């Protein structure tokens, strides 16, 4: 049975989501502060974290960054309506998906199931059994979840790792934005207009810091391609 940790200071919401998830066969733990939530994760890693940004003792972005520095389980971020920059920043620091409050519980359940499924199946689906993907100076170790350029390690968030791994596994092939959404997040989510571009921009910057050529090319009006050099 999958274990889900919900961190949100809205007790009515956590109780409601807890009952709803339990009725669908999940074990649910609830926390209402960042400090208590982090202690819960340290005590037992969940299979998935549902994290609200508006916590009383620490903002969710900072907690997300702290969590991602230690663990790789998927994170579903909850944001307030209209907080588009929070969504982008949340994805940058390692959240895997987001939902805007208020949301439909059936959509919430679909996101949870998709993230858990992707956590189990992702690496096999993108690497097609390869432990190591090598594209020019870029090397990706799937089991170790590491990326390096010219042998120099690059620190990536989980979402960035998924993006670069999928592009590398399909090096030389143009990948549409829709295909990236479907493969990385499990469905065609409605991002703000520049969120994927922000993640690609961050990947390019990290690679350039290791003196790599611009391997990720933008296919205007379509998507992206990792060039074979």
C-alpha positions, 0 to 999 in steps of 0.5 A: 500500500502506497504511503502519501504524506500531506503537508498543509496547514488547512486542517479541513483540507488535509482531513478531507484529502486524507479520507478520500485517499484512504477510501482509494487504498492509500496510507495517509499521514498528515502534517500542518507545519514544515518542521513536523512534515520534515520530521515525518519524512525523516522518520519514514520516506513517503511514496509521494508528498503533497505539499502546500506552499503557504505553510506557517513556519516555512514557505513550501518552496524552501521546504521543497528544495530541502526535501529534493536535496535529500530524497527523490520521491515525487512531489505534488505541489498545491498553489493558490489561484493565480500564483504562476511564478510559484508554480514555475519556481516550484518546478525549478526546485524539484516539484514534479507537478502542481494543482491550483486550489480549489481543485476537483478531487478526482483530478487530484486522484488522477495526478497522484496515481500518475505520479506514482506510476511514473515514479515506478516506470519512468526510468525504464520507459525513457532509457529502454534498459540502458544504464548509461546514456552518452551523447557527445560530452553528456553522460547520464547514469539512470540508476544513480540519477546523475548527469555529467558533462565532460565528466563534471557532475551537474546538479539537477532537480528530479524534473530536470533529470527526467527532461534531459534523460528523455531528450538524450534517449531520443537524441537527434529527434525533435520532441514536441512540447506535448510529448514532453508533458505526457512523458514526464508528467503523465498527461498534458498538464496546463502549464503557464506559458513559460514554465517548460521554457524556464526548466530548459533554460536552467538546464542549458545554463547548468550545462554551459557552466561545464563548458558544454556546447548548446546541446538542447535546441529549440524547434520553434513552434514545436518543441526541443531536440538534443543534438548529437555532436 
